Amino acid sequence: MSAGLESAVEAGRGVDGRLILPAEERAALWRALIDAVEDYQAWVGSGRVAPTYDPEAIRALLAPFDFERPIDPVALVRFVAAQLEQHQTHPAHRRYFGLFNPAPTTMGIAADTLVAAFNPQLSTWNHSPFAVEVERHLLRSLATRFGYATDEVDGTFASGGSEANHTAVLTALVQAFPEVARCGLRGLPAQPTLYASGEAHRSLVKAARLTGLGSEAVREVPVDGRFALDVAELVARIRADRAAGRAPFMVVATAGTTSAGVIEPLGAVAEVAAREGLWLHVDAAWGGAAALVPRLRPHLAGIERADSITFDAHKWLSVPMGAGVYLTRHRRILGQTFDVAAAYVPRYTAELDVVDPYRSSMQWSRRFIGLKVFLSIGAAGWDGYAEALEHQATIGDLLRGRLAEDGWAIVNETPLPVVCFVDATHRAGRTADYLEAIARDVVVGGRAWVSPTLLGGTTPVLRACVSNVRTDREDVDALLEVLDISRHRIGVAWPQPAA
Ligand SMILES: *Cc1c(COP(=O)(O)O)cnc(C)c1O
């Protein structure tokens, strides 16, 4: 035995003692971990929402880590918790009016801890029968919420909405051109094209690149006055592309656009898709959660006609990242798209009616993504979620009303809690530079978080989303106050536009 190993064993550690800590050290570590989690919960509403931006300071903190000597595990956990607290934008802050990033559910935090500890491998059913069945059960439960018949659904958990959208583009391609799975795009006689409004999530453009279609295959359909996909324009573009020899295969409608939370006309787009023989994908990454709220559910009418749906549990369902969902009512398409034979995967369950996730999805080694969704929905129940989401929608309405009272003009139209607005009290109040200056002033001040965006490619706005389930009336008051201070600070110094 080498001298190094001997000393480690003498010290009461096995050869693995640094990787799997001995029981007493674990006990101290778990206490420190729980303290860090709870201290964060207690602190997060009282500090800054966004950090100050100082890359050099962070690099200086990390420079001493040369990993030449082991460091005390408890000290490491405390160090990281302290730095995350200081150097992070906090979605868990009640005045983070942010980009769909939530305050994580308590059960989600517990789930991710369990998952790391048990480390189930979900590539195959035989490795993790319980975990694979939990995900199958959940996919079916969610599918029912969207109005799918469960005997005809399939689906998969994904890292997020981007992977789900990528899966949608691939499955739509394989459905339209089955030879693509074997021969790729090279064998096709015409350029396949897909249709989405300019307000659709940009992950579609990435998906077009990843599938080899190229970004020009994504035909951007203009929006109407509501910043929703214009159905007449959709039809015109499909016709023009067909006339030019292209091969339309897919249309994407977004239920809750990322910038403005607009629900595009799902029923009308479904009509066009059916008439034109196109795969309808509904990207409901954030807005899909409205299916759980009785008052909001009617706004999603038509989603049940989608060939596939993207839904992100790590957005409005508030589970920790990443928890994307892809659903389809074509039971065999995932297999047709992804199945491969691998000699090293044992066939212990070949005679059972079960599916190996690696054969029906993009990932191979696969984390138990569904557990944080299962535990969160389990502990809250559908009713608990309906109540929480309804609360957020109500606070969104309140925010909309208060902004209008304060001389901000509301620009978007949605029942969901995203508000886009401009400053009606200042001559430059509808310009990108002025609105960006206000957003930056709010964020740098640290008391709240909002962002600037552009609707329809032409209309600059400020955007505030009630993304945290704890956000309440007093947080709306605080945001209004902060916005007003920033508006005055920026407005006074702002150059008047030439008359
Ligand atoms: C957030 C979002 C996505 C991308 O999802 P990720 O989980 O960030 O990968 C896709 N579509 C819409 C409408 C989104 O809001």
The ligand as an SDF file (V2000), in Angstrom:
LIG
                    3D

 15 15  0  0  0  0  0  0  0  0999 V2000
  -38.7720   29.7560  -22.2980 C   0  0  0  0  0  0  0  0  0  0  0  0
  -39.3980   29.3920  -23.5850 C   0  0  0  0  0  0  0  0  0  0  0  0
  -38.8330   28.4210  -24.4060 C   0  0  0  0  0  0  0  0  0  0  0  0
  -37.4750   27.8230  -24.1400 C   0  0  0  0  0  0  0  0  0  0  0  0
  -37.4980   27.0090  -23.0270 O   0  0  0  0  0  0  0  0  0  0  0  0
  -36.1850   26.7030  -22.1610 P   0  0  0  0  0  0  0  0  0  0  0  0
  -36.7430   25.9370  -21.0370 O   0  0  0  0  0  0  0  0  0  0  0  0
  -35.6060   28.0260  -21.7840 O   0  0  0  0  0  0  0  0  0  0  0  0
  -35.2640   25.9100  -23.0130 O   0  0  0  0  0  0  0  0  0  0  0  0
  -39.5320   28.0420  -25.5330 C   0  0  0  0  0  0  0  0  0  0  0  0
  -40.7010   28.6150  -25.8360 N   0  0  0  0  0  0  0  0  0  0  0  0
  -41.2670   29.5740  -25.0920 C   0  0  0  0  0  0  0  0  0  0  0  0
  -42.5760   30.1610  -25.4930 C   0  0  0  0  0  0  0  0  0  0  0  0
  -40.6260   29.9930  -23.9330 C   0  0  0  0  0  0  0  0  0  0  0  0
  -41.1790   30.9710  -23.1830 O   0  0  0  0  0  0  0  0  0  0  0  0
  1  2  1  0
  2  3  1  0
  2 14  2  0
  3  4  1  0
  3 10  2  0
  4  5  1  0
  5  6  1  0
  6  7  2  0
  6  8  1  0
  6  9  1  0
 10 11  1  0
 11 12  2  0
 12 13  1  0
 12 14  1  0
 14 15  1  0
M  END
$$$$
